[in-house]
């Protein structure tokens, strides 16, 4: 793997053919996002489990934590993960962190971001429909030791970068 990361990416886990394991990708994800709580440090078990699964989706799908990528990751989760929409939403609402996230959601910039993310629905649907099977909301323990390129190949997922398609600071 090259040491030169393209400017539109934040981590090597975002590269389609990344040889990093899912666990290495998660470690990098937390390292480059120090504002996030690592689920192993979250005291509330409901929040810890929810965010462990949510963050594994970020790594598998190759999305980062900017607003546009968060919205895209949610759409990818809705259509590309074996979780029912209602369960995904109610699981989030049960977390301790949901109130602060919802406060951010009410800001104008977030509404604008979600509106911008809607244009990616056709691309997201193409990518999730091309998957050979849905990603697991609760990944098997063995997945954490497998490389992202193997997992993406097995599930038929191709990473795309919304920040390239829509040039905004995200």
NUDO-341749 format. One record per residue: chain; x, y, z of N, C-alpha, C in turn. Coordinates in nm, 3 decimals, always signed. Example, Ala and Ser with C-alpha at 12.3 -4.5 7.8 and 13.67 -1.06 7.14 Angstrom:
BEGIN
  kette       nX       nY       nZ      caX      caY      caZ       cX       cY       cZ
      A   +1.319   -0.569   +0.780   +1.230   -0.450   +0.780   +1.320   -0.330   +0.780
      A   +1.285   -0.225   +0.708   +1.367   -0.106   +0.714   +1.290   +0.003   +0.787
This chain:
BEGIN
  kette       nX       nY       nZ      caX      caY      caZ       cX       cY       cZ
      A   +0.085   -0.118   +0.000   +0.000   +0.000   +0.000   +0.089   +0.124   +0.000
      A   +0.059   +0.216   -0.086   +0.136   +0.340   -0.097   +0.119   +0.425   +0.029
      A   +0.222   +0.500   +0.063   +0.214   +0.590   +0.178   +0.149   +0.722   +0.143
      A   +0.117   +0.741   +0.017   +0.056   +0.866   -0.027   -0.095   +0.846   -0.037
      A   -0.165   +0.915   +0.049   -0.311   +0.907   +0.053   -0.369   +1.016   -0.036
      A   -0.459   +0.982   -0.128   -0.521   +1.086   -0.211   -0.585   +1.194   -0.123
      A   -0.581   +1.318   -0.168   -0.628   +1.430   -0.087   -0.777   +1.422   -0.052
      A   -0.856   +1.350   -0.129   -0.999   +1.342   -0.102   -1.033   +1.232   +0.000
      A   -0.932   +1.161   +0.050   -0.955   +1.056   +0.149   -0.893   +1.096   +0.283
      A   -0.950   +1.044   +0.389   -0.896   +1.069   +0.522   -0.820   +0.949   +0.576
      A   -0.850   +0.831   +0.523   -0.784   +0.712   +0.575   -0.764   +0.607   +0.468
      A   -0.669   +0.518   +0.492   -0.640   +0.409   +0.398   -0.752   +0.306   +0.394
      A   -0.833   +0.301   +0.500   -0.947   +0.209   +0.499   -1.047   +0.244   +0.390
      A   -1.040   +0.368   +0.338   -1.133   +0.412   +0.234   -1.094   +0.364   +0.095
      A   -0.976   +0.311   +0.079   -0.929   +0.265   -0.052   -0.993   +0.128   -0.081
      A   -1.051   +0.114   -0.197   -1.124   -0.007   -0.236   -1.045   -0.134   -0.206
      A   -0.921   -0.139   -0.249   -0.841   -0.261   -0.235   -0.751   -0.258   -0.112
      A   -0.794   -0.190   -0.008   -0.713   -0.180   +0.114   -0.685   -0.319   +0.172
      A   -0.558   -0.348   +0.199   -0.525   -0.476   +0.260   -0.545   -0.477   +0.411
      A   -0.584   -0.361   +0.467   -0.607   -0.354   +0.613   -0.721   -0.448   +0.651
      A   -0.710   -0.505   +0.770   -0.823   -0.584   +0.821   -0.932   -0.485   +0.865
      A   -1.051   -0.537   +0.885   -1.159   -0.454   +0.936   -1.117   -0.391   +1.069
      A   -1.051   -0.468   +1.156   -1.007   -0.414   +1.285   -0.902   -0.305   +1.266
      A   -0.807   -0.325   +1.177   -0.707   -0.222   +1.150   -0.773   -0.096   +1.093
      A   -0.874   -0.117   +1.008   -0.949   -0.004   +0.954   -1.021   +0.072   +1.064
      A   -1.081   +0.000   +1.157   -1.147   +0.066   +1.271   -1.045   +0.141   +1.356
      A   -0.930   +0.081   +1.379   -0.826   +0.149   +1.458   -0.785   +0.280   +1.390
      A   -0.768   +0.275   +1.258   -0.732   +0.396   +1.185   -0.847   +0.497   +1.191
      A   -0.969   +0.450   +1.175   -1.088   +0.536   +1.180   -1.092   +0.615   +1.311
      A   -1.067   +0.548   +1.424   -1.068   +0.617   +1.553   -0.947   +0.710   +1.568
      A   -0.835   +0.671   +1.511   -0.715   +0.755   +1.520   -0.735   +0.886   +1.444
      A   -0.796   +0.880   +1.326   -0.814   +1.002   +1.247   -0.940   +1.078   +1.286
      A   -1.019   +1.022   +1.377   -1.139   +1.088   +1.428   -1.135   +1.091   +1.581
      A   -1.039   +1.165   +1.638   -1.025   +1.164   +1.784   -1.145   +1.223   +1.857
      A   -1.232   +1.293   +1.786   -1.353   +1.348   +1.848   -1.458   +1.239   +1.875
      A   -1.440   +1.121   +1.816   -1.534   +1.012   +1.838   -1.492   +0.929   +1.958
      A   -1.591   +0.877   +2.026   -1.562   +0.782   +2.133   -1.548   +0.644   +2.073
      A   -1.441   +0.576   +2.109   -1.424   +0.437   +2.069   -1.524   +0.356   +2.152
      A   -1.604   +0.271   +2.088   -1.704   +0.194   +2.163   -1.649   +0.116   +2.282
      A   -1.522   +0.078   +2.278   -1.468   +0.006   +2.395   -1.460   +0.097   +2.517
      A   -1.464   +0.230   +2.495   -1.459   +0.326   +2.605   -1.597   +0.379   +2.644
      A   -1.700   +0.342   +2.572   -1.836   +0.390   +2.602   -1.895   +0.303   +2.713
      A   -1.938   +0.367   +2.818   -1.990   +0.294   +2.935   -2.130   +0.235   +2.911
      A   -2.212   +0.306   +2.838   -2.347   +0.258   +2.811   -2.340   +0.145   +2.708
      A   -2.379   +0.021   +2.745   -2.363   -0.093   +2.653   -2.448   -0.080   +2.526
      A   -2.563   -0.015   +2.535   -2.648   +0.003   +2.416   -2.578   +0.096   +2.317
      A   -2.524   +0.207   +2.368   -2.451   +0.300   +2.282   -2.326   +0.235   +2.225
      A   -2.254   +0.162   +2.309   -2.130   +0.098   +2.265   -2.156   +0.001   +2.149
      A   -2.257   -0.083   +2.163   -2.289   -0.180   +2.058   -2.335   -0.110   +1.930
      A   -2.422   -0.011   +1.946   -2.472   +0.061   +1.828   -2.356   +0.124   +1.751
      A   -2.269   +0.197   +1.822   -2.162   +0.267   +1.752   -2.052   +0.174   +1.702
      A   -2.031   +0.062   +1.767   -1.936   -0.037   +1.714   -1.984   -0.084   +1.577
      A   -2.113   -0.115   +1.567   -2.170   -0.161   +1.441   -2.173   -0.049   +1.337
      A   -2.214   +0.070   +1.379   -2.220   +0.185   +1.289   -2.081   +0.218   +1.234
      A   -1.981   +0.217   +1.321   -1.845   +0.249   +1.278   -1.787   +0.140   +1.187
      A   -1.823   +0.015   +1.212   -1.780   -0.093   +1.122   -1.839   -0.071   +0.983
      A   -1.962   -0.018   +0.976   -2.022   +0.016   +0.845   -1.941   +0.125   +0.777
      A   -1.902   +0.229   +0.852   -1.818   +0.335   +0.794   -1.693   +0.275   +0.730
      A   -1.628   +0.186   +0.801   -1.503   +0.129   +0.752   -1.530   +0.039   +0.631
      A   -1.629   -0.050   +0.642   -1.661   -0.138   +0.529   -1.697   -0.056   +0.404
      A   -1.784   +0.044   +0.421   -1.829   +0.124   +0.307   -1.726   +0.228   +0.262
      A   -1.624   +0.253   +0.344   -1.519   +0.348   +0.306   -1.561   +0.493   +0.320
      A   -1.651   +0.521   +0.414   -1.695   +0.659   +0.435   -1.627   +0.716   +0.558
      A   -1.612   +0.847   +0.559   -1.555   +0.911   +0.677   -1.667   +0.980   +0.756
      A   -1.632   +1.074   +0.843   -1.730   +1.130   +0.936   -1.775   +1.271   +0.903
      A   -1.738   +1.324   +0.788   -1.791   +1.454   +0.748   -1.942   +1.442   +0.727
      A   -2.010   +1.554   +0.731   -2.157   +1.552   +0.722   -2.209   +1.478   +0.599
      A   -2.154   +1.508   +0.482   -2.201   +1.442   +0.360   -2.177   +1.291   +0.367
      A   -2.059   +1.251   +0.412   -2.029   +1.108   +0.423   -2.115   +1.040   +0.528
      A   -2.149   +1.109   +0.637   -2.239   +1.052   +0.738   -2.375   +1.023   +0.676
      A   -2.427   +1.119   +0.601   -2.557   +1.100   +0.537   -2.550   +0.985   +0.436
      A   -2.445   +0.981   +0.355   -2.427   +0.873   +0.258   -2.414   +0.739   +0.331
      A   -2.339   +0.737   +0.440   -2.324   +0.613   +0.516   -2.458   +0.564   +0.569
      A   -2.543   +0.657   +0.614   -2.677   +0.616   +0.661   -2.758   +0.554   +0.548
      A   -2.754   +0.615   +0.430   -2.826   +0.556   +0.316   -2.767   +0.420   +0.278
      A   -2.635   +0.409   +0.279   -2.572   +0.280   +0.250   -2.615   +0.175   +0.351
      A   -2.626   +0.215   +0.476   -2.669   +0.123   +0.581   -2.813   +0.080   +0.560
      A   -2.899   +0.174   +0.526   -3.041   +0.142   +0.505   -3.058   +0.037   +0.396
      A   -2.982   +0.050   +0.285   -3.001   -0.041   +0.172   -2.896   -0.151   +0.159
      A   -2.782   -0.136   +0.225   -2.675   -0.233   +0.206   -2.642   -0.317   +0.329
      A   -2.720   -0.302   +0.435   -2.693   -0.376   +0.559   -2.819   -0.452   +0.598
      A   -2.798   -0.565   +0.663   -2.911   -0.651   +0.700   -2.981   -0.604   +0.828
      A   -3.013   -0.477   +0.833   -3.087   -0.422   +0.947   -3.213   -0.353   +0.894
      A   -3.320   -0.370   +0.965   -3.447   -0.307   +0.929   -3.436   -0.158   +0.964
      A   -3.489   -0.074   +0.879   -3.481   +0.072   +0.898   -3.528   +0.112   +1.038
      A   -3.642   +0.062   +1.079   -3.697   +0.097   +1.210   -3.600   +0.058   +1.322
      A   -3.538   -0.057   +1.312   -3.441   -0.102   +1.413   -3.319   -0.011   +1.414
      A   -3.275   +0.031   +1.296   -3.159   +0.122   +1.286   -3.189   +0.254   +1.355
      A   -3.306   +0.309   +1.328   -3.344   +0.439   +1.386   -3.369   +0.427   +1.536
      A   -3.447   +0.328   +1.576   -3.476   +0.315   +1.720   -3.349   +0.281   +1.798
      A   -3.259   +0.205   +1.739   -3.131   +0.176   +1.803   -3.052   +0.304   +1.828
      A   -3.051   +0.390   +1.727   -2.983   +0.519   +1.741   -3.048   +0.603   +1.851
      A   -3.181   +0.609   +1.851   -3.251   +0.691   +1.950   -3.231   +0.642   +2.093
      A   -3.195   +0.517   +2.110   -3.168   +0.461   +2.243   -3.029   +0.497   +2.295
      A   -2.942   +0.547   +2.206   -2.807   +0.580   +2.250   -2.806   +0.710   +2.328
      A   -2.711   +0.720   +2.415   -2.693   +0.841   +2.496   -2.658   +0.960   +2.406
      A   -2.586   +0.933   +2.298   -2.536   +1.039   +2.209   -2.641   +1.095   +2.115
      A   -2.756   +1.031   +2.103   -2.855   +1.071   +2.003   -2.902   +1.215   +2.021
      A   -2.916   +1.262   +2.143   -2.965   +1.399   +2.165   -2.870   +1.503   +2.108
      A   -2.741   +1.486   +2.130   -2.647   +1.585   +2.076   -2.640   +1.578   +1.924
      A   -2.650   +1.457   +1.869   -2.650   +1.443   +1.723   -2.775   +1.508   +1.664
      A   -2.890   +1.486   +1.727   -3.014   +1.546   +1.677   -3.011   +1.698   +1.685
      A   -2.945   +1.754   +1.784   -2.930   +1.900   +1.791   -2.853   +1.950   +1.670
      A   -2.749   +1.878   +1.631   -2.672   +1.914   +1.511   -2.758   +1.904   +1.386
      A   -2.846   +1.804   +1.386   -2.933   +1.780   +1.271   -3.025   +1.900   +1.245
      A   -3.062   +1.970   +1.350   -3.155   +2.082   +1.336   -3.089   +2.208   +1.282
      A   -2.961   +2.207   +1.264   -2.891   +2.324   +1.209   -2.908   +2.328   +1.058
      A   -2.911   +2.448   +1.002   -2.933   +2.471   +0.860   -2.832   +2.395   +0.773
      A   -2.706   +2.396   +0.812   -2.602   +2.330   +0.732   -2.630   +2.181   +0.718
      A   -2.683   +2.120   +0.823   -2.713   +1.977   +0.817   -2.828   +1.950   +0.721
      A   -2.932   +2.034   +0.725   -3.041   +2.017   +0.628   -2.988   +2.028   +0.486
      A   -2.902   +2.123   +0.462   -2.843   +2.141   +0.330   -2.762   +2.018   +0.289
      A   -2.688   +1.963   +0.383   -2.608   +1.843   +0.356   -2.698   +1.725   +0.321
      A   -2.805   +1.706   +0.395   -2.896   +1.595   +0.366   -2.959   +1.615   +0.228
      A   -2.996   +1.738   +0.196   -3.050   +1.767   +0.064   -2.947   +1.731   -0.044
      A   -2.820   +1.767   -0.020   -2.714   +1.733   -0.116   -2.695   +1.582   -0.126
      A   -2.711   +1.513   -0.014   -2.692   +1.368   -0.013   -2.802   +1.296   -0.092
      A   -2.919   +1.356   -0.101   -3.029   +1.293   -0.175   -2.992   +1.265   -0.320
      A   -2.906   +1.349   -0.377   -2.868   +1.329   -0.517   -2.785   +1.202   -0.536
      A   -2.732   +1.147   -0.426   -2.651   +1.027   -0.434   -2.735   +0.899   -0.425
      A   -2.864   +0.913   -0.400   -2.947   +0.793   -0.385   -2.937   +0.700   -0.506
      A   -2.944   +0.750   -0.630   -2.928   +0.656   -0.743   -2.792   +0.583   -0.741
      A   -2.685   +0.654   -0.708   -2.552   +0.591   -0.701   -2.548   +0.490   -0.586
      A   -2.602   +0.529   -0.472   -2.604   +0.440   -0.356   -2.684   +0.315   -0.389
      A   -2.799   +0.332   -0.453   -2.882   +0.216   -0.488   -2.808   +0.125   -0.587
      A   -2.737   +0.182   -0.683   -2.660   +0.100   -0.777   -2.554   +0.019   -0.702
      A   -2.487   +0.084   -0.610   -2.380   +0.016   -0.535   -2.436   -0.091   -0.442
      A   -2.547   -0.062   -0.376   -2.604   -0.163   -0.285   -2.676   -0.273   -0.362
      A   -2.738   -0.241   -0.474   -2.802   -0.346   -0.555   -2.699   -0.439   -0.619
      A   -2.578   -0.387   -0.641   -2.472   -0.471   -0.700   -2.408   -0.564   -0.597
      A   -2.435   -0.538   -0.471   -2.377   -0.624   -0.367   -2.435   -0.765   -0.379
      A   -2.351   -0.864   -0.359   -2.395   -1.004   -0.368   -2.469   -1.048   -0.243
      A   -2.445   -0.979   -0.134   -2.519   -1.000   -0.009   -2.502   -0.875   +0.076
      A   -2.592   -0.858   +0.170   -2.587   -0.739   +0.255   -2.481   -0.756   +0.364
      A   -2.418   -0.643   +0.396   -2.324   -0.639   +0.506   -2.401   -0.665   +0.635
      A   -2.338   -0.728   +0.729   -2.403   -0.761   +0.856   -2.395   -0.644   +0.953
      A   -2.509   -0.607   +1.010   -2.511   -0.501   +1.111   -2.422   -0.540   +1.229
      A   -2.420   -0.666   +1.262   -2.333   -0.718   +1.367   -2.235   -0.814   +1.301
      A   -2.121   -0.760   +1.252   -2.028   -0.845   +1.177   -1.977   -0.964   +1.259
      A   -1.960   -1.076   +1.190   -1.900   -1.193   +1.254   -1.762   -1.154   +1.308
      A   -1.725   -1.215   +1.419   -1.594   -1.184   +1.478   -1.481   -1.210   +1.380
      A   -1.496   -1.312   +1.296   -1.390   -1.344   +1.200   -1.370   -1.233   +1.098
      A   -1.473   -1.152   +1.071   -1.459   -1.043   +0.975   -1.355   -0.941   +1.020
      A   -1.342   -0.923   +1.150   -1.247   -0.824   +1.202   -1.102   -0.860   +1.169
      A   -1.077   -0.986   +1.139   -0.942   -1.031   +1.104   -0.922   -1.048   +0.953
      A   -1.023   -1.015   +0.876   -1.013   -1.028   +0.730   -0.986   -0.891   +0.668
      A   -0.919   -0.893   +0.554   -0.886   -0.767   +0.488   -1.011   -0.704   +0.428
      A   -1.008   -0.572   +0.423   -1.121   -0.498   +0.364   -1.138   -0.534   +0.217
      A   -1.027   -0.551   +0.145   -1.042   -0.586   +0.003   -1.110   -0.722   -0.012
      A   -1.079   -0.819   +0.073   -1.147   -0.949   +0.067   -1.295   -0.937   +0.102
      A   -1.324   -0.861   +0.207   -1.464   -0.844   +0.248   -1.544   -0.773   +0.140
      A   -1.490   -0.666   +0.084   -1.561   -0.593   -0.021   -1.581   -0.680   -0.144
      A   -1.484   -0.761   -0.175   -1.496   -0.854   -0.287   -1.605   -0.957   -0.257
      A   -1.603   -1.015   -0.138   -1.703   -1.115   -0.100   -1.845   -1.059   -0.104
      A   -1.862   -0.935   -0.061   -1.995   -0.875   -0.056   -2.030   -0.800   -0.185
      A   -1.934   -0.789   -0.275   -1.959   -0.722   -0.402   -1.978   -0.573   -0.388
      A   -1.907   -0.512   -0.295   -1.922   -0.369   -0.272   -1.806   -0.291   -0.332
      A   -1.838   -0.183   -0.402   -1.738   -0.093   -0.460   -1.752   +0.042   -0.393
      A   -1.641   +0.088   -0.333   -1.638   +0.217   -0.264   -1.654   +0.330   -0.365
      A   -1.732   +0.430   -0.328   -1.737   +0.552   -0.408   -1.717   +0.671   -0.315
      A   -1.680   +0.783   -0.374   -1.641   +0.899   -0.295   -1.730   +1.019   -0.327
      A   -1.833   +1.041   -0.246   -1.925   +1.152   -0.274   -1.855   +1.288   -0.272
      A   -1.748   +1.303   -0.195   -1.680   +1.431   -0.187   -1.609   +1.468   -0.317
      A   -1.587   +1.372   -0.405   -1.530   +1.401   -0.537   -1.642   +1.446   -0.630
      A   -1.752   +1.375   -0.625   -1.865   +1.404   -0.712   -1.923   +1.541   -0.678
      A   -1.933   +1.571   -0.550   -1.990   +1.698   -0.505   -1.883   +1.771   -0.425
      A   -1.820   +1.867   -0.487   -1.706   +1.933   -0.424   -1.753   +2.034   -0.319
      A   -1.756   +1.987   -0.194   -1.783   +2.074   -0.080   -1.683   +2.038   +0.028
      A   -1.667   +2.125   +0.122   -1.576   +2.095   +0.234   -1.647   +1.999   +0.327
      A   -1.606   +1.876   +0.322   -1.666   +1.773   +0.406   -1.557   +1.682   +0.455
